[in-house]
Amino acid sequence: MNTHISQVKQYCNSLVSYSRRKTRVVNIGDVPLGGEHPIRVQSMTTVDTMDTKGSVEQVIRMVDAGCEYVRITAPSLKEAQNLEVIKKELRSRGYTVPLIADIHFTPNAAELAARVVEKVRINPGNYADKKRFEEIDYTEASYRAELDRIRQKFTPLVKICKEYGTAMRIGTNHGSLSDRIMSRYGDTPLGMVESALEFLRVCEDQNFYNIVLSMKSSNPQVMVQAYRLLVQKLDEEGFQPYPLHLGVTEAGDGEDGRIKSSVGIGTLLEDGLGDTVRVSLTEEPEAEVPVAQTLVSRYNERSSNIAIPEMVDYPINPFAYTRRVTNEVLNFGGHQVPRVVADLSLREKITPASFFALGYHYSVPLDKWNIADIACDYVFVNDKSVDFDIPGTLGIIYAHKTWLNYKDTDRSYPFILANDYLAGVEKSNQLNFIYACLADVSLEFVKKIKTDPTVVLLIDTYHPHGMAEQRRLFVELIERDCRVPVVIGRAYRDLKADQLQIFSGTDIGGLLIDGLGDGVFIAAENCGSDKLVNETAFNILQATRTRISKTEYISCPSCGRTLFDLQETTAKIRARTSHLKGVKIGIMGCIVNGPGEMADADYGYVGSGPGRITLYKGKEVVKKNVPTPQAVDELINLIRDGGDWIDMPMTNGN
């Protein structure tokens, strides 16, 4: 589907230069949000809200780490009442951070909290509805009656917020859309948007505008599409330009959580969307703060003055995933999964041991290569020699001059600069990697590569707004009907592991989310081990759902509603199931998002009460009230019964 650039501009100011979306200013205590104010960082407590001392101490740690807003769950009236006690203690200790009450299912708790804290978050999927996974055939009259019921239930909170100067976030969660929304719009980004707009219309009818909006999902692709569609709908229907709270729900822990969050949040920040960020990790909340700060710090100084050529048409639908159509060149493009190219060009010497970090292990006794699920597909060695037998699934990429010495060696391919390619240097008759930046993509260049069935482009950028420049390069190819496969290359230097994961997740993941790219090449000098860089590439592909190479965990961050130790339980489940390639396992601390997010998981482990777990297959309950000590074993049995279990592979110690 082609989408004209004038339509696309409704969701962002520009696709080729950095320009932050201008929004209303929302006053949240003494830390205003939106407008010209910086992108704010926030997080959420994990301590039981009734534990006043524990909550206060955790809030202080979060604020000291750089948190600008703190959210605290209030699942019932007693927790909402205790927010006042927590706030009073924080103020007495000199902490004035705005507090946000997180509400699900309980309007009376919201109405009380709105008189106490600076902001209330409500979930339109469960504020006035209970989810029963029922499909209902509404008439227009019956649907209107439902909206009237919501208005009656929600209006009292709006009036209280208006009276007390309390801000509100209307926060849609993909995992907890109401049966009404699901019946009319399905499990879609449009359904997420309409869920929020139903409540927003009530607010605007009451002349209440101190509002923040969010569209969260555990699937970064869905999340990005929903936020873009939300902005377009706000403009189309004449709503105020409300600020956006960005987040990926249930991102998980470790590198998975960081990369998944950067793919979703970073993609939107690149287009100037987002006014506050929460990174949801299954870790201590203060650990979320530096990740969020790293994400937003790139945009504090991002210039809008360094131009990239404008586009007449934008041929990519930003609201639905469609992979760019490409030719198949060996195992690139066509229906092939995106390939991973590793970089060993800075090594002094290449030996079999050099490949160990890239997913290849050589067994001397068996004289065999063992190949892991996250073994790279190609290795760029530049001008180094590879004078030993390589694994049968691996290709070696040499600088062109060096390749001339290896051109008769099986699975050896040249790396050719764009100008040298145009000059007519000798090529492989199977596969040639042509290195190009946007400036190289001339009419002459495109005309030549279009008719060459051996070409795979390896693109790069040195532009400060690099993702936009590479997106512009893709548009150039699409407009000229050039179906050459493209490997997205990015180079980094002197970064910490977190920074590498976050920056590359944004830069590369944002293109993959839009169906652009047939491979990934991360060149990382002094950014960590070869193993880290290789795993980062695979994790980006996993997060964008473009290549699944391992078990996926949809794991929520802890909060005051959590009914078991999420970090410990996630680690136990990982230890038992991490070999189940392609299986998605949801690990939810409570019932709020559990059932809905189970729809995106194959199996679910959800807290249902103190010491009790409910197990799901898809969104169907299979076992209720399983005692926590037996729950992981029962989850394994459920996976076995579902036919998705394989035994853990034996290792040979290498």
C-alpha positions in Angstrom: 0.0 0.0 0.0 1.4 3.4 -1.0 1.0 6.2 1.5 1.5 9.8 0.3 4.0 11.9 2.2 1.3 14.5 3.1 -0.6 11.8 4.9 2.5 10.6 6.7 3.3 14.0 8.0 0.3 13.8 10.2 2.1 11.3 12.5 5.5 13.2 12.5 6.8 16.5 11.3 9.4 15.1 9.0 10.8 11.8 7.9 14.2 13.2 6.8 15.1 15.7 9.5 14.8 15.5 13.2 11.8 17.6 14.5 10.1 16.9 17.8 6.3 17.0 17.7 4.9 20.0 19.4 2.4 19.2 22.1 0.4 20.8 24.9 2.1 21.3 28.1 0.7 19.1 30.9 1.4 20.2 34.4 2.4 17.3 36.7 3.3 18.8 40.1 6.4 21.0 39.5 7.7 18.9 36.6 5.8 20.0 33.5 5.6 17.6 30.5 5.5 18.3 26.7 5.9 21.6 24.8 9.5 22.7 24.9 10.3 20.7 28.0 12.9 17.9 27.8 11.8 14.3 27.3 11.1 13.1 30.9 12.2 9.7 32.4 9.9 7.8 34.8 9.5 4.4 36.4 7.3 2.4 38.8 7.8 1.0 42.3 7.8 -2.7 42.8 7.2 -2.7 46.6 3.8 -3.5 48.0 2.1 0.0 48.3 1.0 -0.8 51.8 4.7 -1.1 52.8 5.2 2.6 53.4 8.8 2.4 54.5 9.8 0.1 51.6 7.9 2.3 49.1 9.5 5.5 50.3 13.0 4.0 50.2 12.5 2.7 46.7 11.1 6.0 45.5 14.2 7.8 46.9 16.5 5.3 45.1 14.6 5.9 41.8 14.8 9.7 42.2 18.5 9.6 43.1 19.0 7.5 39.9 17.4 10.3 37.8 13.7 9.4 37.8 11.5 12.5 37.2 8.1 10.9 37.8 7.3 7.8 40.0 4.3 5.6 39.5 2.8 3.6 42.3 0.0 1.0 41.9 -3.3 1.5 43.8 -5.3 -1.6 43.1 -7.8 -0.9 45.9 -9.0 1.9 48.2 -6.6 1.0 51.0 -3.5 1.5 48.7 -5.0 4.7 47.3 -5.3 6.0 50.9 -1.7 5.0 51.7 -0.5 7.1 48.8 -1.1 10.1 51.0 1.1 8.6 53.8 3.9 7.8 51.3 3.7 11.3 49.8 3.8 13.0 53.2 6.9 11.0 54.2 8.7 11.7 50.9 8.0 15.4 51.3 9.3 15.4 54.9 12.5 14.0 53.5 12.8 16.7 50.8 11.6 14.7 47.8 9.1 16.5 45.7 8.9 14.1 42.8 5.4 14.0 41.3 3.6 10.7 42.1 1.3 8.9 39.7 -1.3 6.4 40.9 -1.7 3.4 38.6 -5.3 2.2 38.5 -6.9 -0.9 37.1 -10.5 -2.0 37.6 -11.2 0.3 40.6 -12.7 3.7 39.8 -13.2 4.5 43.5 -9.5 4.1 44.1 -8.8 6.4 41.2 -11.2 9.1 42.5 -9.5 9.0 45.9 -6.0 9.0 44.5 -6.8 11.9 42.2 -7.2 14.1 45.3 -3.8 13.1 46.6 -1.2 12.6 43.9 -0.1 14.7 40.9 -1.3 12.3 38.2 -3.6 9.3 37.8 -3.1 6.6 35.1 -6.2 4.7 34.0 -6.4 1.8 31.6 -9.4 2.3 29.3 -9.5 -1.5 28.8 -10.5 -2.2 32.4 -11.6 1.0 34.0 -15.2 0.4 33.2 -15.1 -3.2 31.9 -14.2 -6.7 33.0 -12.5 -8.9 30.4 -14.2 -12.2 29.7 -12.9 -12.9 26.2 -16.4 -12.7 24.8 -17.1 -11.8 21.2 -20.2 -9.6 21.2 -22.2 -8.6 18.1 -23.2 -5.0 18.9 -25.8 -3.0 17.1 -25.1 0.8 16.8 -27.7 1.4 19.5 -26.2 -1.2 21.9 -22.7 0.1 21.3 -23.8 3.7 22.0 -25.4 2.4 25.2 -22.0 1.0 26.2 -20.3 4.3 25.5 -22.9 6.1 27.7 -22.2 3.6 30.5 -18.5 4.4 30.2 -19.2 8.1 30.3 -21.3 7.8 33.5 -18.6 5.8 35.2 -15.6 7.9 34.0 -16.9 11.5 34.3 -16.6 11.7 38.1 -12.9 11.1 37.9 -12.5 13.7 35.1 -14.3 16.3 37.3 -12.1 15.5 40.3 -8.9 15.8 38.2 -10.1 19.1 36.9 -11.0 20.4 40.4 -7.7 19.3 42.0 -5.4 20.1 39.1 -4.4 16.5 38.7 -3.0 15.2 35.4 -4.3 12.0 33.8 -2.7 9.4 31.6 -5.1 7.4 29.4 -2.9 4.4 28.9 -4.1 1.7 26.5 -2.5 -1.7 26.9 -2.5 -4.1 23.9 -3.0 -7.0 26.4 -6.1 -5.6 28.1 -8.4 -4.3 25.4 -12.0 -4.6 26.4 -14.3 -7.2 24.9 -16.3 -4.3 23.3 -13.2 -3.0 21.5 -12.1 -6.5 20.5 -15.5 -7.3 19.1 -15.6 -4.1 16.9 -11.9 -3.5 16.0 -10.2 -6.7 16.8 -6.7 -7.1 18.3 -5.3 -4.2 16.3 -3.5 -0.9 16.6 -6.7 0.8 15.5 -8.5 -0.9 18.4 -5.9 0.3 20.8 -6.3 3.9 19.5 -10.1 3.8 19.6 -10.0 2.5 23.2 -8.2 5.7 24.3 -10.3 8.0 22.1 -13.5 6.8 23.8 -12.2 8.1 27.1 -10.5 11.2 25.6 -13.9 12.4 24.1 -15.3 12.3 27.6 -12.4 14.5 28.9 -12.7 17.0 26.1 -16.5 17.3 26.6 -15.7 18.3 30.2 -13.1 20.8 29.0 -10.3 18.8 30.7 -7.1 18.7 28.8 -4.3 17.9 31.3 -3.9 14.6 29.6 -1.1 12.2 28.5 -1.7 9.3 26.2 0.1 5.9 25.7 -0.3 2.9 23.5 1.7 0.1 25.0 2.3 -3.5 23.7 4.8 -6.2 24.3 5.2 -6.4 20.5 7.3 -3.4 19.4 5.9 -3.6 15.9 2.3 -3.2 17.2 3.3 -0.5 19.7 5.0 1.6 17.0 2.1 1.3 14.6 -0.4 2.2 17.4 1.4 5.4 18.4 1.7 6.5 14.8 -2.0 5.9 14.2 -2.9 7.7 17.5 -1.1 10.9 16.4 -2.7 10.7 12.9 -6.2 10.2 14.5 -5.7 13.1 17.0 -4.9 15.4 14.0 -7.7 14.0 11.8 -10.4 14.4 14.4 -9.3 17.8 15.8 -8.1 16.7 19.2 -5.5 18.6 21.2 -1.9 17.6 20.5 -1.5 15.7 23.7 2.0 14.6 24.9 2.9 10.9 24.6 4.2 8.5 27.2 6.3 5.8 25.4 6.9 2.3 26.6 7.1 -1.4 25.6 5.2 -3.5 28.1 6.7 -6.7 29.5 10.0 -6.1 27.7 11.8 -8.6 29.9 15.3 -8.4 31.5 18.9 -8.1 30.5 19.9 -7.5 26.9 16.5 -8.7 25.6 14.6 -6.0 27.6 17.0 -3.3 26.6 16.9 -4.1 22.9 13.2 -4.7 22.7 12.6 -1.3 24.5 15.0 0.5 22.2 13.4 -0.9 19.1 9.9 0.3 20.1 10.7 3.5 22.0 13.7 4.5 19.9 11.9 4.1 16.6 9.3 6.7 17.7 11.8 9.1 19.3 13.7 9.1 15.9 10.5 10.6 14.3 10.1 13.2 17.1 7.4 11.4 19.0 7.4 11.0 22.7 7.5 13.3 25.7 8.2 10.8 28.6 9.7 7.4 28.6 9.4 4.4 30.9 11.5 1.3 30.1 9.8 -1.8 31.6 12.5 -4.3 32.7 12.1 -7.3 34.9 14.7 -5.7 37.2 14.9 -3.2 40.0 13.1 0.0 39.0 16.3 2.1 39.5 17.9 -0.1 36.8 15.4 1.1 34.3 16.3 4.8 34.7 19.8 4.8 33.1 18.4 2.8 30.1 15.7 5.3 29.6 18.2 8.2 30.0 20.5 6.6 27.4 17.6 6.3 25.0 16.5 9.9 25.3 19.9 11.5 25.6 20.6 11.1 21.9 17.8 13.6 21.1 18.7 16.4 23.5 21.3 17.7 21.0 19.9 16.2 17.8 20.0 19.0 15.2 17.2 19.5 12.7 19.4 21.6 10.4 21.4 18.9 8.6 19.2 18.2 5.7 18.5 14.9 4.0 16.9 15.2 0.5 13.1 15.4 0.8 10.7 12.9 -0.7 7.8 13.5 -3.0 6.1 10.2 -2.0 6.6 7.9 0.9 5.9 4.4 -0.4 5.8 2.6 2.9 2.7 2.2 5.0 3.7 3.3 8.5 0.6 1.7 10.1 1.0 -1.9 9.0 4.0 -4.2 8.4 4.8 -5.1 4.8 8.3 -6.4 4.0 10.0 -4.7 1.0 9.9 -7.0 -2.0 13.4 -8.0 -3.1 15.2 -10.5 -5.3 16.7 -13.6 -3.8 20.5 -13.6 -4.1 21.8 -16.9 -2.5 20.3 -16.7 0.9 19.5 -13.0 1.0 16.2 -11.3 0.1 13.1 -12.9 -1.3 11.5 -15.0 1.4 14.7 -15.6 3.3 15.0 -14.4 6.9 17.3 -11.4 7.4 21.0 -12.5 7.6 23.6 -11.5 10.2 27.0 -10.4 9.0 29.7 -10.3 11.8 32.8 -8.1 11.7 36.2 -9.6 12.4 38.1 -7.0 10.3 39.9 -5.6 13.3 41.4 -8.9 14.3 45.1 -9.4 13.8 44.7 -13.0 12.7 41.7 -15.2 12.0 41.7 -18.7 13.5 39.0 -21.3 14.1 38.8 -20.0 17.6 37.8 -16.5 16.2 34.4 -18.0 15.2 33.6 -19.4 18.7 32.0 -16.1 19.8 29.9 -16.0 16.6 28.1 -19.3 17.3 30.5 -21.8 15.7 32.4 -24.3 17.9 35.0 -26.7 16.5 35.2 -30.2 18.0 38.7 -31.5 17.6 37.8 -35.2 18.5 34.9 -35.2 16.1 36.5 -32.9 13.5 33.2 -31.1 13.2 31.8 -27.7 13.6 28.8 -27.3 16.0 26.5 -24.5 14.9 24.3 -22.6 17.4 20.9 -21.1 16.7 22.6 -17.6 16.8 25.5 -18.4 14.5 26.1 -15.6 12.1 25.7 -16.2 8.4 28.7 -14.3 7.1 31.9 -12.8 8.5 33.6 -9.7 7.1 37.4 -10.2 7.5 38.6 -7.3 5.3 42.2 -8.1 4.3 42.8 -10.9 6.7 43.4 -14.5 5.6 41.2 -17.5 6.3 43.3 -20.5 5.5 41.3 -23.3 7.1 38.1 -25.2 6.5 35.1 -23.0 7.5 31.7 -24.2 8.7 29.4 -25.3 5.8 26.8 -22.6 6.6 29.2 -19.7 6.7 30.4 -17.3 4.1 33.5 -15.1 4.2 33.6 -11.5 2.9 36.9 -10.1 1.9 38.0 -6.6 0.8 38.0 -6.8 -3.0 41.8 -6.8 -3.5 42.1 -9.7 -1.0 39.2 -11.6 -2.5 41.1 -11.7 -5.8 43.4 -14.2 -4.0 40.4 -16.2 -2.7 38.0 -15.9 -5.6 38.2 -19.7 -6.4 37.6 -20.6 -2.7 34.2 -21.9 -1.9 31.9 -19.4 -0.1 34.3 -16.4 -0.5 32.7 -13.2 -1.6 34.0 -9.6 -2.3 33.3 -6.4 -0.6 33.3 -3.7 -3.3 33.0 0.1 -2.9 30.3 1.7 -5.0 32.7 3.7 -7.2 34.8 0.6 -7.9 31.7 -1.3 -8.8 30.7 1.3 -11.3 34.3 1.3 -12.7 33.8 -2.4 -13.6 36.1 -4.3 -11.2 36.1 -8.1 -11.4 33.2 -9.6 -9.5 31.9 -12.9 -8.1 29.5 -14.7 -10.4 27.4 -15.6 -7.3 27.3 -12.8 -4.7 28.9 -9.4 -4.4 28.5 -7.0 -1.4 28.4 -3.5 -2.7 29.1 -0.9 -0.1 27.1 2.4 -0.5 25.8 5.4 1.4 22.9 7.6 0.2 25.3 9.8 -1.8 26.4 6.8 -3.8 22.9 5.9 -5.0 22.9 7.8 -8.3 20.7 7.0 -11.3 23.7 5.3 -13.0 24.4 3.2 -9.9 20.8 2.1 -9.5 20.4 1.3 -13.2 23.5 -1.0 -13.0 22.6 -2.9 -9.8 19.0 -3.4 -11.0 20.2 -5.7 -13.7 22.9 -7.5 -11.7 21.5 -10.7 -10.1 24.6 -11.0 -7.8 24.3 -7.8 -5.9 23.5 -7.3 -2.2 23.9 -3.7 -1.0 25.6 -3.2 2.3 24.5 0.3 3.3 26.1 2.6 5.8 25.7 6.2 7.1 27.7 8.8 8.8 24.8 11.2 9.2 23.9 12.3 12.7 20.3 11.4 11.9 21.4 8.1 10.4 18.2 6.1 10.5 16.4 8.7 8.5 19.2 8.9 5.9 19.1 5.1 5.5 15.3 5.2 5.3 15.7 7.8 2.5 18.1 5.4 0.7 15.5 2.6 0.8 12.8 5.0 -0.6 15.2 5.8 -3.4 15.4 2.1 -4.3 11.7 1.5 -4.0 10.8 4.5 -6.2 13.1 3.2 -8.9 11.8 -0.3 -8.6 15.2 -1.6 -7.5 14.7 -4.9 -5.7 18.3 -5.5 -4.7 18.5 -7.0 -1.2 20.0 -4.6 1.4 22.1 -5.3 4.5 21.7 -2.5 7.1 25.2 -1.6 8.3 26.0 0.6 11.3 29.4 1.4 12.8 29.9 2.3 16.5 33.0 3.1 18.5 33.9 3.3 22.3 30.4 2.4 23.6 29.4 0.5 26.7 27.4 -2.7 26.2 24.1 -1.0 27.2 24.8 1.9 24.7 25.6 -0.5 21.9 22.4 -2.5 22.4 20.2 0.6 22.8 21.7 2.6 19.9 21.8 -0.3 17.4 18.3 -1.4 18.5 17.0 2.0 17.6 19.0 2.6 14.4 18.6 -0.8 12.8 15.3 -1.9 14.5 13.5 1.1 13.4 14.1 0.2 9.7 13.2 -3.5 10.2 10.0 -2.5 11.9 8.9 -0.9 8.6 9.8 -4.0 6.6 13.2 -2.6 5.4 16.3 -4.7 5.4 17.5 -8.2 4.4 20.4 -8.4 6.8 22.2 -6.7 9.7 25.9 -5.7 10.0 27.1 -4.1 13.2 30.7 -2.9 13.2 31.6 -2.2 16.8 35.1 -1.0 17.7 35.8 -1.2 21.5 32.2 -1.8 22.4 32.4 -5.2 24.0 33.1 -8.8 22.9 32.4 -10.3 19.5 29.9 -12.5 21.3 28.0 -9.5 22.6 27.9 -7.8 19.2 26.7 -11.0 17.4 24.0 -11.6 20.0 22.9 -8.0 19.7 22.3 -8.4 16.0 20.2 -11.5 16.6 18.3 -9.9 19.5 17.4 -6.9 17.2 15.9 -9.4 14.6 14.1 -11.2 17.4 12.6 -8.0 18.9 11.4 -6.9 15.4 9.9 -10.4 14.8 11.8 -10.6 11.6 13.9 -13.6 12.6 13.2 -15.8 15.6 16.3 -17.6 16.9 15.5 -18.4 20.5 12.8 -18.6 23.1 11.0 -15.3 23.7 10.0 -14.2 27.2 7.2 -11.7 27.6 8.0 -10.7 31.2 6.4 -7.8 33.0 8.3 -5.5 35.4 7.5 -6.0 39.1 5.1 -3.7 40.7 3.1 -3.5 43.9 0.5 -5.9 42.4 3.1 -8.7 41.8 2.3 -11.9 43.5 5.7 -13.6 43.3 9.4 -12.8 42.8 9.5 -12.0 39.1 13.2 -11.7 38.7 13.9 -15.1 40.4 11.0 -16.8 38.7 12.0 -15.5 35.2 15.5 -16.7 35.8 14.2 -20.2 36.8 12.0 -20.4 33.7 14.8 -19.2 31.4 17.1 -21.9 32.8 14.6 -24.6 31.9 13.3 -23.4 28.6 15.9 -21.2 26.9 16.6 -23.9 24.3 13.0 -23.9 22.9 13.6 -21.8 19.8 10.5 -19.8 18.7 8.4 -20.5 21.7 6.9 -17.5 23.4 6.4 -17.7 27.2 4.6 -15.0 29.2 5.6 -14.4 32.8 3.1 -12.1 34.5 3.1 -11.0 38.1 -0.6 -10.5 38.3 -3.9 -10.7 36.3 -4.0 -7.1 35.0 -2.3 -7.7 31.7 -1.8 -11.4 32.0 -4.7 -12.9 30.0 -4.4 -10.3 27.2 -0.7 -10.6 26.8 -1.1 -14.4 26.8 -2.8 -13.9 23.4 0.7 -13.0 22.1 2.4 -15.9 23.9 2.3 -19.6 23.5 2.3 -20.3 27.2 1.6 -18.2 30.2 2.6 -18.2 33.9 0.5 -15.6 35.8 0.2 -14.8 39.5 -3.4 -15.4 40.6 -3.0 -15.1 44.4 -0.4 -15.3 47.2 1.6 -18.4 46.5 -0.6 -19.4 43.6 -0.1 -19.5 39.8 -2.5 -19.8 36.9 -1.1 -21.5 33.7 -2.3 -20.6 30.2 -1.9 -22.0 26.8 -2.4 -19.1 24.5 -5.2 -17.1 26.2 -6.9 -20.2 27.6 -6.6 -21.1 31.3 -5.3 -24.6 31.6 -4.6 -24.9 35.4 -5.6 -22.7 38.2 -4.2 -22.1 41.7 -1.0 -24.1 41.1 1.2 -23.8 44.2 4.2 -21.7 43.4 6.8 -24.4 44.3 5.4 -26.7 41.7 4.4 -24.1 39.1 7.6 -24.2 37.0 7.5 -28.0 36.7 3.8 -27.8 35.8 4.6 -25.2 33.1 7.2 -27.6 31.6 4.6 -30.4 31.6 2.2 -28.0 29.9 4.7 -27.3 27.1 5.3 -31.0 26.8 1.6 -31.7 26.4 1.4 -28.9 23.9 4.0 -30.6 21.7 6.5 -27.8 21.9 9.0 -29.4 24.2 12.4 -30.7 23.1 15.1 -32.0 25.4 17.9 -29.7 26.3 20.8 -30.4 23.8 23.9 -32.0 25.3 27.1 -29.9 25.1 30.6 -31.3 24.4 32.3 -28.8 26.7 33.9 -26.7 23.9 
